[in-house]
Amino acid sequence: SADSFMVNHSKAYTAAALTSMVEFIIRINFFPSHNSPKIFLVGILCAVCGQLCRAAAMITCGESFNHYIQRNKKDNHVLVTKGIYSILRHPSYTGFYYWAV
């Protein structure tokens, strides 16, 4: 669902995402001399690695993963310490951060 991608997170998030997309389109089309292939590749690498990290967190957690902070513990919730969680404390947040950069 759209919740998995956080595209309906909030009006402020949607405005920020749309603004960044418009800025990118304007810059790439009207200011091509300011575009660096190296920086573009670093950005793509950050986005792909961030998405892979976040996806690994979701897959590892299974039903224990939630996109929103929970105030109450579900009966079937378990603490996950295997997989990517044995390397990173908050891989979903880490992945989202690098994806958003």
N, C-alpha and C positions, 0 to 999 in steps of 0.2 A: 504494500500500500504506500501511499505518499508519506505516511508517518515514518517509514524506514529511511527516507531521504531528508526528513526534516524540512521539506519545502513549504510546509504550512505551519512553521514554527511560531511566527508572530508577524504582525504588520511591519514592525521595524526590521526584522530579518529579511522579509520579502523585499522591502524597499532598498536595503543595502545590497542584496543580491542583484536586483534589477539594475541599480545604479552602477555596480561594478561591471555588469555585462555591457551596458551602454557605453561606459568609459572604454572598455576593451575594444568594442566595435569601432568607436570613433578613432581611437589611437591607431588601430591596425589599418584602417582605411584612409585616414587623412594625414597621418604622421608616420609613414613607413620608415623614415630614416631613424626614428627613435626606437625601433624594434630590434631587439637583439636575439638572434637564434639561440645563443647560449642561455640567456635568461629564460627564454621560452621553454627550453628543454628542462631547465632546473624546475620551473613551475609545473610542467607536466609530470616530472619525476616525483615531486612533492605530492601532487594530487593523486597519482596512481598508488604510491606507497601508503599515503594516508588512507585511501579507500581500502586497500588490501588489509591494513592494520585494523581498521574498523570492522570490516567484514569478518576477519578472523576472530575478533572479540565477540561478535554476534553469534557466529557459528559455534564457538567454544562454549558460550554460556547457554545456548539453546533457550529453553523457556524461562530461565532466570534473567535473561537480558530484557531491559526495558529502556525506552528512549527518554523517559521522564523519571525524575527522582521520586522514589517511593517512600511514603511515610509509614507504611505498615508492611510487615514481612508476610509474603504469601506462604501458604502451607508447603508448597512444592519448591520453594526457593532454597538453593544450596550455594555455599561459598565456593567459587571456582578458583582453583590454584594451579590448574594444569594448562598446557598449551601456551598461548601467548601471554596468559596471566601469570605464568611462572617467570616471564621475562620483564613485563611491564606491569605496573600497578594499576593504571587506568588506560588500557590500550584503545578503548573506544574514544575517550576524550583526546588522547594523543593523535589518533588517526584523524579525527574530525579537525583538530587544529592544523595539521599539515595539509589536509585536503583543502581547508579554507584559505590557507596562505596563498 
